[in-house]
Amino acid sequence: MLAVIPAYNPPPDDLAATLESMLAQTAEVEICLIDDGSTPAIEIPEFARDRTHLLRLPRNGGITVALRAGAQFAFDAGYEFVCRLDVGDRSYPHRVERQLRFLEDHPNVDLVGAFARVVEAGGGRTLFHHGIRGGPTAVAAYLRKNSPFRHSTFFIRTRALIESGSYLIAFDGAEDYELLLRLAKTKGVDCLPETLVDYVVDPGGISEASRSRQLRKRLAAQLLHLAPFNLAAYAGVLRTLIVMAMPRALARQATLWTWSQRSRQVQPIKLAGMTDV
């Protein structure tokens, strides 16, 4: 099992915390850290060197280029499964064990996510829990609107990832969402009803230019995978268009309110020893 972690000029403390969370797993894990042209080049912390493969890309190509390199490395090296984690995020100790067992028990599913506890940077408060209950049908339905779970919770069969075309550079910025839409057409995509990852967000959010690009790519993915006789698919396109027209601050508040309400209505399962801030 290989954890794929792309990084570009990462804060050393955040990188160390992310690596530590993967090395503390109850199942055996190795790490592929992709240095996407950082200056200075990333050095693996001493505590992680024995179980971390470092791929250095010659220049900064963006997250999708880095993810494709990591996925291809995993396939060529014979890893059956890969999981995702971004620098700054943390996996709970049983994350890999839970998701690995699920895919082994469900051969009809190629990708499984999980709930994530979304928290403010700097050890701030819990904002909400992000994830979808209800199995592949509920996940596929929510996919018409947006991603049903965070990219850092992805756990994927390596062969399915590569044979489907891997992450597509044309959708950089929404590469994870487009991958979910693509895989959901051919094999099952599911979400474990357990909180297995802490996903850290900057209260300041992404830049307006990056937000605009992400939304354009999300819209392009929805249109590419549009089901012509599915009214929910058109509603999802309309929703994205509305969000594109909203000021960033208002869109963020709407997201916080929506997922906070959902978190109150359907509480995810919490693993022993894990508490909210």
C-alpha positions in Angstrom: 0.0 0.0 0.0 1.4 3.4 -1.0 0.4 6.8 0.2 0.8 9.4 -2.5 1.7 12.9 -1.2 2.5 15.7 -3.6 4.3 18.8 -2.3 5.5 22.2 -3.4 7.5 24.3 -1.0 5.7 22.7 2.0 6.1 24.2 5.5 8.4 21.7 7.2 6.2 21.3 10.3 3.1 20.5 8.2 5.1 18.0 6.1 6.4 16.3 9.2 2.9 16.0 10.7 1.5 14.6 7.6 4.2 12.0 7.2 4.0 11.0 10.9 0.3 10.4 10.5 0.9 7.9 7.7 3.8 6.2 9.5 1.6 5.7 12.6 -0.9 3.6 10.7 -2.0 0.2 12.1 -1.5 -1.3 8.6 1.8 -1.4 6.8 2.2 1.7 4.6 5.0 3.2 2.4 5.0 6.7 1.2 5.6 8.3 -2.2 6.5 12.0 -1.7 6.5 13.9 -4.9 8.6 17.1 -4.9 6.9 19.2 -7.5 9.9 21.5 -8.3 10.3 23.0 -4.8 13.1 25.5 -4.1 15.0 24.5 -2.2 14.4 20.8 -2.9 12.5 18.9 -0.3 14.5 16.6 2.0 12.8 13.7 3.7 12.8 14.0 7.5 15.1 11.5 9.0 12.3 9.7 10.9 10.6 8.9 7.6 13.4 8.0 5.3 13.2 4.2 5.6 9.6 4.1 4.3 9.4 7.1 2.0 10.2 7.2 -1.8 11.1 10.6 -3.0 10.2 11.6 -6.6 11.8 14.9 -7.7 10.1 16.6 -10.7 12.4 18.9 -12.7 10.0 21.8 -12.5 6.7 22.8 -10.9 4.0 21.4 -13.1 1.1 21.6 -10.7 -0.7 19.0 -8.6 -2.1 16.9 -11.4 1.3 16.4 -13.0 2.6 15.4 -9.6 -0.3 13.0 -8.9 0.2 11.3 -12.3 3.8 10.8 -11.5 2.9 9.2 -8.2 0.2 7.0 -9.6 2.6 5.7 -12.3 5.3 5.0 -9.8 2.8 3.0 -7.7 1.7 1.0 -10.7 5.3 0.3 -12.0 6.4 -0.7 -8.5 3.5 -3.1 -8.1 1.5 -1.5 -5.4 -2.1 -2.8 -5.4 -3.6 0.2 -3.7 -2.8 3.9 -3.3 -4.2 6.4 -0.9 -4.1 10.2 -1.0 -3.1 12.7 1.5 -2.2 16.4 1.1 0.5 18.2 3.1 -1.0 19.6 6.3 -3.8 17.0 6.5 -3.6 14.0 8.9 -4.8 10.4 8.7 -6.1 8.8 11.8 -4.2 5.6 12.8 -6.8 3.1 11.6 -7.5 4.9 8.3 -5.5 2.6 6.0 -6.7 -0.5 7.8 -10.3 0.4 7.5 -10.2 1.4 3.8 -8.0 -1.5 2.8 -10.3 -4.0 4.4 -13.3 -2.4 2.7 -11.9 -2.7 -0.8 -10.8 -6.2 -0.1 -14.3 -7.1 0.9 -16.0 -5.1 -1.9 -14.4 -6.1 -5.3 -17.1 -4.1 -7.1 -15.7 -0.8 -5.7 -12.6 0.8 -7.1 -12.4 3.9 -5.0 -13.5 4.5 -1.4 -13.4 7.8 0.5 -14.3 8.6 4.1 -15.6 11.4 6.2 -13.1 14.1 7.0 -13.1 16.5 10.0 -12.7 19.9 8.4 -10.7 22.1 10.7 -9.2 25.6 10.6 -5.5 25.9 10.2 -3.4 26.4 13.3 -5.3 24.0 15.5 -8.5 25.9 15.1 -12.1 24.9 15.6 -13.9 22.1 13.8 -15.9 23.6 11.0 -17.9 20.5 9.9 -17.5 16.8 8.9 -17.5 16.2 5.2 -18.7 13.0 3.7 -21.8 11.1 2.4 -23.7 8.2 3.8 -25.8 5.8 1.8 -23.4 3.7 -0.3 -22.6 4.0 -4.0 -26.0 5.2 -5.0 -26.0 8.2 -2.6 -22.4 9.0 -3.6 -23.2 8.9 -7.3 -26.2 11.2 -6.7 -24.2 13.8 -4.8 -21.5 13.7 -7.4 -23.9 15.5 -9.7 -23.4 18.5 -7.5 -19.9 18.3 -6.2 -17.4 16.0 -4.6 -19.0 13.8 -1.9 -15.8 13.6 0.1 -12.3 15.1 0.4 -9.5 14.2 -1.9 -7.3 13.4 1.1 -9.6 10.5 1.9 -9.2 8.8 -1.5 -8.2 5.1 -1.4 -7.9 3.6 -4.9 -7.1 0.3 -6.7 -3.9 1.3 -8.6 -4.8 -0.7 -11.7 -8.2 0.9 -11.9 -6.6 4.4 -11.6 -4.1 3.8 -14.4 -6.4 1.9 -16.7 -9.0 4.7 -16.4 -6.4 7.2 -17.6 -5.2 8.4 -14.2 -5.7 12.1 -13.2 -6.3 14.2 -16.3 -4.2 17.4 -16.7 -7.1 19.0 -18.7 -9.0 19.2 -15.4 -6.2 20.5 -13.1 -7.9 22.2 -10.2 -10.8 19.7 -10.3 -8.8 16.6 -11.2 -10.1 14.7 -8.2 -13.8 15.5 -9.0 -13.4 14.5 -12.6 -11.8 11.2 -11.6 -14.7 10.4 -9.3 -17.2 11.1 -12.1 -15.3 8.9 -14.5 -14.8 6.0 -12.1 -18.4 6.1 -10.9 -19.5 5.3 -14.5 -17.7 2.0 -14.6 -17.2 0.8 -11.1 -18.5 1.6 -7.7 -17.3 4.6 -5.7 -18.2 4.6 -2.0 -17.6 6.5 1.2 -17.0 5.0 4.7 -19.2 6.5 7.3 -16.2 7.1 9.6 -14.1 10.1 10.2 -10.6 9.0 9.1 -8.8 12.2 8.2 -8.4 15.7 9.5 -8.6 18.1 6.6 -7.0 21.5 7.3 -8.3 24.7 5.6 -6.9 28.2 5.6 -9.7 30.6 6.8 -8.4 33.1 4.1 -9.2 30.5 1.5 -7.8 30.2 -2.0 -7.1 33.1 -4.3 -9.9 34.4 -6.5 -8.1 33.3 -9.6 -7.6 29.8 -8.3 -11.2 29.6 -7.2 -12.4 30.7 -10.6 -10.2 28.1 -12.3 -11.5 25.3 -10.0 -15.1 26.2 -10.6 -14.5 26.3 -14.4 -12.9 22.9 -14.3 -15.7 21.5 -12.1 -18.2 22.8 -14.7 -16.2 21.3 -17.5 -16.2 17.9 -15.7 -19.9 18.0 -15.1 -20.6 18.8 -18.8 -18.3 16.1 -20.0 -20.0 13.5 -17.8 -23.5 14.9 -18.1 -26.2 12.3 -18.1 -28.7 13.7 -20.7 -31.8 12.3 -19.1 -30.9 13.0 -15.5 -32.5 16.2 -14.1 -30.2 16.1 -11.1 -27.2 16.4 -13.5 -28.6 19.7 -14.9 -29.4 20.9 -11.4 -25.7 20.3 -10.6 -24.6 22.3 -13.6 -26.9 25.2 -12.5 -25.6 25.0 -9.0 -22.0 25.4 -10.2 -23.0 28.4 -12.4 -24.7 30.0 -9.4 -21.6 29.5 -7.2 -19.4 30.9 -9.9 -21.5 34.1 -9.8 -21.3 34.4 -6.0 -18.6 36.4 -4.1 -16.1 34.1 -2.5 -17.0 35.0 1.1 -20.6 34.4 0.5 -20.0 31.0 -1.2 -17.8 30.0 1.7 -20.4 30.9 4.2 -23.0 28.9 2.3 -20.7 25.9 2.2 -20.1 26.1 6.0 -23.8 26.4 6.7 -24.8 23.6 4.4 -22.3 21.1 5.7 -22.7 22.2 9.3 -26.4 21.4 9.0 -25.7 18.0 7.4 -23.2 17.2 10.1 -25.8 17.8 12.8 -28.4 15.7 11.0 -26.1 12.7 10.3 -23.1 12.3 12.6 -20.2 10.2 11.2 -18.8 7.4 13.2 -15.8 8.5 15.3 -13.0 6.2 16.1 -11.9 5.6 19.6 -9.6 8.2 20.9 -10.6 10.8 18.4 -12.3 14.0 19.6 -13.4 17.2 18.1 -11.6 20.5 18.8 
